[in-house]
């Protein structure tokens, strides 16, 4: 595996920390800037919207840039947005920096996914993708709790400074190691924007992106509301919430690694179908037995692993299905996953009036929709029996 793949994962770790760290900083930001808690919480929504819009928009903007120039430009903008966020005393400016950071993050991730796919080659696309996405799972395990700890120790500005500092070694490494071209071969004629957009018409690619969005919505719908499930359903104390979140993150880290290897193997489709069925079964069992602490703890770890194994494999398969779109392939995957990350918590939150377990049932329903969609597509793609006999 090229060393540059691991260096890109370092930058993704910093960006993943930034994306999720506000969950532990909302009260401090609200008090520090004299705004309401919901207003501070809306900063997370602003970031999610920026990621969805930014993935294709930034990828198109940087089409004529070299991979190195695009990665350096996006990461520099991301770093500067955090410096401004750490020094501002105005809510509007902070909100603006979150949007800018999200746009830069989306552009960086889209280019990074396309770059590692080209560098690793078709036989190792899944493993290279899993390494880069591993930066996000490590951020969930270490970066987000670390950001919350820094916020409690030195105030809400400290995590923003920490993210900015973490970007510096990644910038230096990218400047020194990322080639100007995606691979060591003569430059190919640049693909037009229209040709790259036309790739999205492929039924197989659209199916993979839809499945990715549904499964990511299920993942983040449950993850967002794990805290009340731990305390109100399982009856555990608030002190159990961080360990349970970390347990989910550890499972996710293992799942990302496995998912990359699965995507590179022949017959990956059958394996993914089996894992998705297991994921559906797991959400149903967790919803039914969440009042039992031991079951909930085991379910959180297993579901984290299954969710990220299937999700990372789908991202790798979407890159493989989007040949002919060297820059927008990563953007399509990034946008689809963030549509799920934004929709899942909203659907789960809307269902909370039905009970504290409802987010788990929403996750089960979303995975069931993915299973039904994949099964329906498979049936439609089969030739009629009479035609097969001829």
VEXFI-647654 format. One record per residue (C-alpha): residue number from 0; residue in one letter; x, y, z. Coordinates in nm, 3 decimals. Example, Ala and Ser with C-alpha at 12.3 -4.5 7.8 and 13.67 -1.06 7.14 Angstrom:
<sites>
0_A_1.230_-0.450_0.780
1_S_1.367_-0.106_0.714
</sites>
This chain:
<sites>
0_X_0.000_0.000_0.000
1_X_0.153_0.341_-0.095
2_X_0.264_0.545_0.208
3_X_0.066_0.846_0.083
4_X_-0.258_0.657_0.154
5_X_-0.178_0.658_0.528
6_X_-0.082_1.026_0.516
7_X_-0.417_1.114_0.360
8_X_-0.582_0.920_0.643
9_X_-0.411_1.157_0.889
10_X_-0.581_1.456_0.728
11_X_-0.915_1.270_0.723
12_X_-0.869_1.204_1.096
13_X_-0.843_1.580_1.162
14_X_-1.146_1.648_0.944
15_X_-1.352_1.371_1.103
16_X_-1.270_1.508_1.447
17_X_-1.393_1.850_1.339
18_X_-1.713_1.712_1.189
19_X_-1.823_1.530_1.504
20_X_-1.656_1.718_1.791
21_X_-1.931_1.979_1.829
22_X_-2.149_1.712_1.990
23_X_-1.949_1.762_2.309
24_X_-1.906_2.140_2.279
25_X_-2.258_2.272_2.218
26_X_-2.327_2.400_2.575
27_X_-1.987_2.572_2.595
28_X_-2.028_2.738_2.254
29_X_-2.380_2.855_2.342
30_X_-2.256_3.010_2.667
31_X_-1.941_3.156_2.515
32_X_-2.117_3.328_2.225
33_X_-2.442_3.409_2.414
34_X_-2.668_3.209_2.181
35_X_-2.925_2.939_2.248
36_X_-2.833_2.572_2.267
37_X_-3.039_2.491_1.953
38_X_-2.854_2.765_1.765
39_X_-2.521_2.617_1.868
40_X_-2.646_2.272_1.775
41_X_-2.742_2.392_1.427
42_X_-2.372_2.432_1.351
43_X_-2.360_2.054_1.306
44_X_-2.643_2.071_1.051
45_X_-2.462_2.348_0.865
46_X_-2.157_2.126_0.838
47_X_-2.361_1.831_0.706
48_X_-2.527_2.045_0.438
49_X_-2.188_2.184_0.338
50_X_-2.055_1.828_0.296
51_X_-2.348_1.725_0.075
52_X_-2.329_2.030_-0.150
53_X_-1.953_2.058_-0.138
54_X_-1.861_1.709_-0.258
55_X_-1.972_1.749_-0.622
56_X_-1.928_2.128_-0.632
57_X_-1.569_2.128_-0.507
58_X_-1.479_1.827_-0.720
59_X_-1.600_2.010_-1.031
60_X_-1.420_2.327_-0.926
61_X_-1.089_2.143_-0.893
62_X_-1.120_1.922_-1.202
63_X_-0.831_2.089_-1.382
64_X_-0.606_2.097_-1.076
65_X_-0.353_1.826_-1.010
66_X_-0.439_1.594_-0.719
67_X_-0.163_1.748_-0.509
68_X_-0.276_2.106_-0.576
69_X_-0.639_2.017_-0.498
70_X_-0.554_1.837_-0.175
71_X_-0.323_2.116_-0.057
72_X_-0.576_2.385_-0.147
73_X_-0.867_2.219_0.031
74_X_-0.665_2.130_0.341
75_X_-0.525_2.483_0.366
76_X_-0.875_2.630_0.347
77_X_-0.989_2.383_0.613
78_X_-0.699_2.480_0.843
79_X_-0.761_2.856_0.802
80_X_-1.133_2.811_0.872
81_X_-1.045_2.656_1.208
82_X_-0.801_2.932_1.295
83_X_-1.074_3.190_1.231
84_X_-1.326_2.981_1.427
85_X_-1.089_2.963_1.723
86_X_-1.044_3.341_1.732
87_X_-1.390_3.477_1.651
88_X_-1.632_3.612_1.906
89_X_-1.929_3.621_1.667
90_X_-2.174_3.339_1.608
91_X_-2.231_3.435_1.243
92_X_-1.859_3.413_1.169
93_X_-1.833_3.078_1.346
94_X_-2.127_2.947_1.141
95_X_-1.957_3.070_0.826
96_X_-1.636_2.890_0.912
97_X_-1.829_2.566_0.961
98_X_-1.971_2.591_0.610
99_X_-1.630_2.674_0.461
100_X_-1.467_2.389_0.654
101_X_-1.737_2.148_0.534
102_X_-1.692_2.253_0.171
103_X_-1.315_2.208_0.202
104_X_-1.359_1.875_0.381
105_X_-1.595_1.748_0.112
106_X_-1.360_1.855_-0.167
107_X_-1.060_1.701_0.006
108_X_-1.233_1.367_0.069
109_X_-1.368_1.348_-0.287
110_X_-1.021_1.407_-0.435
111_X_-0.852_1.180_-0.180
112_X_-1.082_0.886_-0.256
113_X_-1.025_0.921_-0.629
114_X_-0.650_0.960_-0.578
115_X_-0.604_0.652_-0.360
116_X_-0.816_0.444_-0.598
117_X_-0.583_0.538_-0.884
118_X_-0.265_0.492_-0.679
119_X_-0.363_0.156_-0.533
120_X_-0.502_0.010_-0.855
121_X_-0.828_-0.179_-0.909
122_X_-0.719_-0.485_-0.710
123_X_-0.651_-0.284_-0.393
124_X_-0.910_-0.005_-0.419
125_X_-1.110_-0.144_-0.129
126_X_-0.813_-0.168_0.106
127_X_-0.687_0.180_0.015
128_X_-1.034_0.324_0.068
129_X_-1.064_0.154_0.406
130_X_-0.734_0.305_0.521
131_X_-0.848_0.658_0.433
132_X_-1.192_0.608_0.589
133_X_-1.018_0.462_0.893
134_X_-0.925_0.822_0.975
135_X_-1.293_0.891_1.041
136_X_-1.335_0.594_1.273
137_X_-1.019_0.681_1.467
138_X_-1.163_1.032_1.501
139_X_-1.477_0.880_1.658
140_X_-1.268_0.674_1.901
141_X_-0.999_0.926_1.997
142_X_-1.050_1.262_1.829
143_X_-1.405_1.340_1.938
144_X_-1.358_1.240_2.306
145_X_-1.026_1.423_2.302
146_X_-1.193_1.735_2.165
147_X_-1.457_1.721_2.438
148_X_-1.183_1.683_2.699
149_X_-0.991_1.982_2.563
150_X_-1.311_2.186_2.562
151_X_-1.374_2.107_2.928
152_X_-1.013_2.183_3.019
153_X_-0.940_2.501_2.820
154_X_-1.269_2.611_2.666
155_X_-1.447_2.543_2.338
156_X_-1.182_2.721_2.128
157_X_-0.908_2.474_2.219
158_X_-1.041_2.187_2.002
159_X_-1.051_2.417_1.700
160_X_-0.685_2.505_1.757
161_X_-0.603_2.135_1.799
162_X_-0.764_2.045_1.466
163_X_-0.575_2.327_1.291
164_X_-0.245_2.205_1.436
165_X_-0.320_1.845_1.335
166_X_-0.353_1.960_0.973
167_X_0.004_2.094_0.956
168_X_0.193_1.761_0.934
169_X_-0.062_1.636_0.681
170_X_-0.002_1.945_0.466
171_X_0.373_1.891_0.471
172_X_0.337_1.522_0.395
173_X_0.099_1.581_0.102
174_X_0.332_1.842_-0.048
175_X_0.621_1.596_-0.035
176_X_0.458_1.267_-0.127
177_X_0.145_1.311_-0.339
178_X_0.237_1.299_-0.710
179_X_0.117_1.566_-0.948
180_X_-0.068_1.294_-1.136
181_X_-0.286_1.022_-0.986
182_X_-0.049_0.754_-1.117
183_X_0.296_0.729_-1.269
184_X_0.188_0.719_-1.629
185_X_0.164_0.980_-1.907
186_X_-0.113_1.232_-1.863
187_X_-0.441_1.126_-2.017
188_X_-0.674_1.365_-2.193
189_X_-0.886_1.533_-1.924
190_X_-1.240_1.405_-1.901
191_X_-1.507_1.668_-1.958
192_X_-1.744_1.765_-1.680
193_X_-2.037_1.647_-1.891
194_X_-1.878_1.305_-1.937
195_X_-1.812_1.272_-1.564
196_X_-2.168_1.375_-1.480
197_X_-2.301_1.124_-1.736
198_X_-2.143_0.843_-1.536
199_X_-2.413_0.901_-1.273
200_X_-2.670_0.764_-1.520
201_X_-2.534_0.412_-1.476
202_X_-2.799_0.204_-1.295
203_X_-2.542_0.001_-1.101
204_X_-2.370_0.313_-0.966
205_X_-2.699_0.474_-0.866
206_X_-2.805_0.156_-0.688
207_X_-2.479_0.142_-0.490
208_X_-2.510_0.510_-0.393
209_X_-2.872_0.463_-0.283
210_X_-2.779_0.161_-0.072
211_X_-2.490_0.354_0.080
212_X_-2.716_0.645_0.173
213_X_-2.977_0.415_0.332
214_X_-2.723_0.219_0.534
215_X_-2.539_0.533_0.648
216_X_-2.872_0.685_0.754
217_X_-2.933_0.373_0.965
218_X_-2.586_0.396_1.119
219_X_-2.602_0.762_1.218
220_X_-2.967_0.750_1.316
221_X_-2.886_0.501_1.591
222_X_-2.543_0.647_1.677
223_X_-2.683_0.997_1.734
224_X_-2.929_0.875_1.999
225_X_-2.720_0.612_2.173
226_X_-2.693_0.829_2.487
227_X_-3.065_0.821_2.581
228_X_-3.081_0.453_2.486
229_X_-2.793_0.378_2.726
230_X_-2.941_0.577_3.015
231_X_-3.317_0.551_2.969
232_X_-3.360_0.208_2.806
233_X_-3.069_0.005_2.945
234_X_-3.079_0.191_3.276
235_X_-2.705_0.257_3.284
236_X_-2.559_0.574_3.435
237_X_-2.441_0.872_3.231
238_X_-2.084_0.763_3.294
239_X_-2.145_0.469_3.062
240_X_-2.218_0.690_2.760
241_X_-1.854_0.765_2.658
242_X_-1.744_0.400_2.687
243_X_-2.044_0.287_2.480
244_X_-1.967_0.545_2.211
245_X_-1.604_0.432_2.213
246_X_-1.721_0.071_2.184
247_X_-1.919_0.163_1.874
248_X_-1.611_0.339_1.737
249_X_-1.389_0.036_1.799
250_X_-1.637_-0.183_1.616
251_X_-1.648_0.070_1.332
252_X_-1.269_0.069_1.306
253_X_-1.262_-0.311_1.273
254_X_-1.549_-0.296_1.023
255_X_-1.378_-0.044_0.796
256_X_-1.069_-0.266_0.776
257_X_-1.276_-0.573_0.695
258_X_-1.496_-0.388_0.446
259_X_-1.201_-0.280_0.235
260_X_-1.075_-0.636_0.204
261_X_-1.423_-0.766_0.124
262_X_-1.467_-0.519_-0.161
263_X_-1.147_-0.639_-0.330
264_X_-1.245_-1.007_-0.330
265_X_-1.432_-1.194_-0.603
266_X_-1.791_-1.261_-0.508
267_X_-1.806_-0.954_-0.285
268_X_-2.172_-0.902_-0.373
269_X_-2.284_-1.222_-0.202
270_X_-2.075_-1.143_0.107
271_X_-2.222_-0.791_0.128
272_X_-2.575_-0.931_0.095
273_X_-2.510_-1.167_0.385
274_X_-2.357_-0.891_0.600
275_X_-2.648_-0.657_0.527
276_X_-2.895_-0.926_0.631
277_X_-2.694_-0.975_0.952
278_X_-2.701_-0.598_1.005
279_X_-3.081_-0.593_0.976
280_X_-3.112_-0.883_1.220
281_X_-2.878_-0.707_1.460
282_X_-3.079_-0.383_1.467
283_X_-3.402_-0.575_1.530
284_X_-3.248_-0.778_1.814
285_X_-3.086_-0.469_1.966
286_X_-3.417_-0.282_1.955
287_X_-3.601_-0.571_2.120
288_X_-3.340_-0.639_2.390
289_X_-3.189_-0.294_2.451
290_X_-3.316_-0.300_2.809
291_X_-3.055_-0.567_2.884
292_X_-2.719_-0.389_2.931
293_X_-2.507_-0.688_2.822
294_X_-2.706_-0.726_2.499
295_X_-2.690_-0.354_2.428
296_X_-2.313_-0.342_2.475
297_X_-2.258_-0.643_2.250
298_X_-2.504_-0.505_1.995
299_X_-2.333_-0.166_1.981
300_X_-1.994_-0.323_1.904
301_X_-2.128_-0.572_1.649
302_X_-2.352_-0.319_1.474
303_X_-2.069_-0.067_1.455
304_X_-1.850_-0.329_1.287
305_X_-2.119_-0.447_1.045
306_X_-2.234_-0.094_0.956
307_X_-1.889_0.030_0.867
308_X_-1.785_-0.294_0.697
309_X_-2.078_-0.271_0.457
310_X_-2.051_0.107_0.423
311_X_-1.680_0.114_0.338
312_X_-1.723_-0.176_0.094
313_X_-2.004_0.013_-0.082
314_X_-1.784_0.321_-0.113
315_X_-1.509_0.113_-0.272
316_X_-1.758_-0.050_-0.509
317_X_-1.900_0.291_-0.605
318_X_-1.548_0.404_-0.703
319_X_-1.509_0.089_-0.912
320_X_-1.848_0.146_-1.075
321_X_-1.771_0.511_-1.158
322_X_-1.491_0.450_-1.406
323_X_-1.463_0.744_-1.642
324_X_-1.521_0.998_-1.363
325_X_-1.175_1.032_-1.202
326_X_-1.268_1.335_-0.994
327_X_-1.643_1.300_-0.942
328_X_-1.632_0.931_-0.842
329_X_-1.519_1.025_-0.492
330_X_-1.765_1.315_-0.485
331_X_-2.060_1.088_-0.560
332_X_-1.964_0.854_-0.275
333_X_-1.904_1.142_-0.034
334_X_-2.236_1.310_-0.114
335_X_-2.437_0.989_-0.087
336_X_-2.290_0.898_0.250
337_X_-2.352_1.247_0.387
338_X_-2.711_1.247_0.265
339_X_-2.752_0.941_0.485
340_X_-2.562_1.101_0.773
341_X_-2.796_1.401_0.762
342_X_-3.122_1.214_0.701
343_X_-3.071_0.936_0.957
344_X_-3.055_1.154_1.270
345_X_-3.349_1.362_1.146
346_X_-3.568_1.054_1.092
347_X_-3.461_0.899_1.422
348_X_-3.524_1.226_1.607
349_X_-3.869_1.262_1.454
350_X_-3.954_0.912_1.576
351_X_-3.844_0.975_1.935
352_X_-4.198_1.064_2.039
353_X_-4.282_0.694_1.993
354_X_-4.027_0.593_2.259
355_X_-3.658_0.584_2.337
356_X_-3.604_0.267_2.133
357_X_-3.752_0.418_1.818
358_X_-3.414_0.524_1.669
359_X_-3.314_0.157_1.667
360_X_-3.635_0.063_1.489
361_X_-3.578_0.344_1.237
362_X_-3.232_0.201_1.169
363_X_-3.382_-0.144_1.122
364_X_-3.641_-0.003_0.880
365_X_-3.374_0.178_0.676
366_X_-3.164_-0.137_0.643
367_X_-3.477_-0.333_0.550
368_X_-3.541_-0.077_0.276
369_X_-3.187_-0.130_0.149
370_X_-3.231_-0.509_0.149
371_X_-3.563_-0.481_-0.036
372_X_-3.416_-0.237_-0.290
373_X_-3.119_-0.462_-0.364
374_X_-3.341_-0.771_-0.390
375_X_-3.585_-0.594_-0.621
376_X_-3.305_-0.474_-0.844
377_X_-3.161_-0.826_-0.863
378_X_-3.497_-0.971_-0.965
379_X_-3.546_-0.708_-1.234
380_X_-3.200_-0.776_-1.379
381_X_-3.270_-1.150_-1.424
382_X_-3.385_-1.258_-1.770
383_X_-3.737_-1.407_-1.796
384_X_-3.747_-1.786_-1.759
385_X_-3.884_-1.833_-2.108
386_X_-3.600_-1.625_-2.251
387_X_-3.344_-1.815_-2.048
388_X_-3.467_-2.149_-2.194
389_X_-3.415_-2.043_-2.552
</sites>
